Amino acid sequence: MPYAFGLIKESFQILFKNIVYLLKFWLFRLGILIPLLIPLGIGAFFSGFLLSWPLVVGGIITLILIVVYGVWLSASTFVVTKSMVDNDIVPIKTLAQNSWHQMSKILWTSFLSGLIIALGIILLVVPGVIFAFWFYFAIQVSVYENLSGKAALLRSKALVKGHFWWLLKNLAIYTGVSLHVSMLFSFAVGLTPLSENIQKIILSPINIIETTIGMIYSFLLYRDLVKSSR
């Protein structure tokens, strides 16, 4: 199976090949977020910005909408990453619909894996770390193989079995490269006479790109692991 540096290079290639599509996706999700703040704004308008029932109701509605939006955003990010890795780019509208259908699977799988990993860490630490590796591909399994919950976790564990050190090595190399690049950019921007807020604005898109590459990298690891298990 390919090693980390080859997969990192492929991750960069996939990102820059689809950069325009990603920009459209980021603008689309921002366009969805803004209207969700309307109930809070209406509540504030009718309450005169004081604590009253219109403001409380508007705040609760906005909070519920933002939570749903957060789950959809997580699902859509995985769906768009899958599309880029598979070189099967779908229209943004189709992406939104597909992500909506994936929400429940991704949410349940994420909750279950997170709960088990957290319990393992609380109890003895080491089991939690082992669980984190076993269930590393649970979301990818959910998106690709239409599994969720326990079935997705068991499938992820089966994929990792026999490839634990391969996964550990590739994740360690990527983490090391990512940290060094992040520190280099932060150091370079920190040398400028710009204010701290401006520096954060400059580093924000770099952080987004770094996160996106990390997700692409994870999907590539999953892809190659599936190929090797056939």
N, C-alpha and C positions, 0 to 999 in steps of 0.2 A: 504494500500500500504506500502511497506517496507520503513523504515526510513533511514536517511543519512548514519549512520555507517554501516548498513548492505550492502548498495549499494557501499560504499567505499571499504569494504572488498571484495565484488564481483568484483569490478573494478581491484583491485590488483591481484586477482586470474586469471582474464581474461588476464591481462597484462603478468604475468609470465608464464602462460600456452602457450602464443604465442610469447614469447620473441625471439625465433630463427627466426620465420616468420617476426617479426618486424625488426630484424637486416638485413635480406635479403632485405626487402623493403627499409630501409634507405640506404643501399649500392646501390640498384638499382636506387634510385632517385639521388644519388650522381653521379652515372655513367652516367646518362642522362645530368646532369648539366654541367659536364666538357666539352663535345663537343660543347656546346652552346657558349663557350668562344672562339672558333676557329676563327669566323669572325673578332673579335676584335684583336686577335693575328696576323692574316694575315694582317689586316689594319696597325697595328703597325709595322710589319716587312717591308712592302713596303713604309712606310712613314718615316722610321728611327726614330720612336717614337716621331716625331714632329707633330704638328697639321697640317694635310693636308687632302685632300679629301678621300684617302684610309682609314685613321684612323677614320674620321667622319662617312663614310659609314659603315665600320666594326663595329663601336660603335653603330650606329643606329640599324643595323641588330641584333647585340647581345642583345641590350636593348629590342627589340620586342620579340625575342626568350625567353628571361628571363621572360618577363611579361606573355607570354603564358605558360611558364613552371610553374610560380607561381600559375596561375589559375588551371593548371592540378594538381599541388602538393596539393592544397587545396582540390580539388575534390577527389583525390586519398586517402588523409588522411581520409576523411569521409567514403569513400568506404571500406577501410581496417578496420576502426573501426566498421562499420556495420558487416563486415564479422566475426570479432572476437566476437562481442556480440552475433551474431546468431550462432556461432560455425560452420560456413560454409566457411572455408578457401579456397580461390581460388588461382590458380597459379599466380605468379607475372605478367606474360604476360597477362593473362586474366584480372587481376586487372587494368593494364595499359589501356587496351581497354575499360573496363567498365567505368573507370574514365574519359576517353576522351569523352565518350557519355554523361556523367553526367555534364560536364563542363559548358555548356550553362545554364542549369537549376540552378546550384548552383551559378554561377556568377550573373545571373539576380535576383535571390531571395536574395542573399547577398546585392547586390546594392540597391534594392528596400527597404529592411528592414532597412539597414544602413541609407539611405536617410531620411526615415520617422522618425527614432529614432533621428537622428541629428537635423532635423527640430523641433521635439518636445522639445529637450533639449534647442535649441537656443531660442525658443519662451517662454516657461514657465518652463523648467526643468522637472517638475513633469510629464507632458504628455510623455516626452521622456523616463523617467524611466518606466512608465506604458507600453509604446510601446515595450520597451526592454524585458519585461516579456511576453507580449502577443506573440511576435514573436521569443521567445527564441528557439522554436523547428522548426522554418521555414526550416532550412537546413535538419534536420532529416526527416521532412515531404517530402521534395524534393527528398531525397535519397530513402526513403522507399515507398512512395505513388505516385511517379512519377508526382508530382505537382511542379509548379514553379510560381514565381512572386506573384501576388495578391492571387491566389488560395492557395498557400502554406502559405501565411501570415494569411489568414482567417481560414485555417485549424488549424494552430498553436494556434491562438486566441481561437478557439472553444475548443481545448484540455485544455488550461490553465483555461478557464472559470470555476469557481467553485472550482479550485484547486490553486488559487493564493497564499494563505498562505502556503500551502503544498510545493509549488515550492520555495517560498521565504525562508522558514525554511531550506529545504534541501540544497539550494544553499549557504545560510549563514553558515551552519554547515561545508559544504565541503570547503568553502573559508577560514574559520577559521582554520580548520585542515591543509589545504594546506599551508597557510601562516606560521603557527607555525613550520611545518616540514621544509619548505624552510629556515626560519630564523635559525633553529637549525643546519642545514647542513652548512649554510653560516658562522655561528658563529664558528662551529667546524673547518671548513677549514681555517677560518681567524686566528685561534690560532696557526696554523702551521707556520714554518719559511719560507715557500715557497713564491716565488715571486707572485705578483698580477696576472700576466699573467698565471702562472701555476695554481693558484687557480681558475681562470676563466675556464681553460680547464677542471679541475676536476669537477667543478659545472655544466658545460655544459650538460653532459649526464644526470645528475640529473634533470636539468630543462626540458630536452626532455621527460624523464619518467614522470615527474609531469604533463606536458602538455598532454601527451598521456592518462594518468589516468583521467584527467579532461574531455577529449573527450569521453572516455568510460563511465564515470559517467553520462554525459549528455545523451548519447544514452540509458543508463539504465533507467534514469528518463523518457525519452520519451516512452520506452517500457512499463513501468509500468503504465504510464498515459493512454496509448492506451488501455491496458487491463482493467483498471478501468472504461473506458468510454463505454465499450461494454455492 
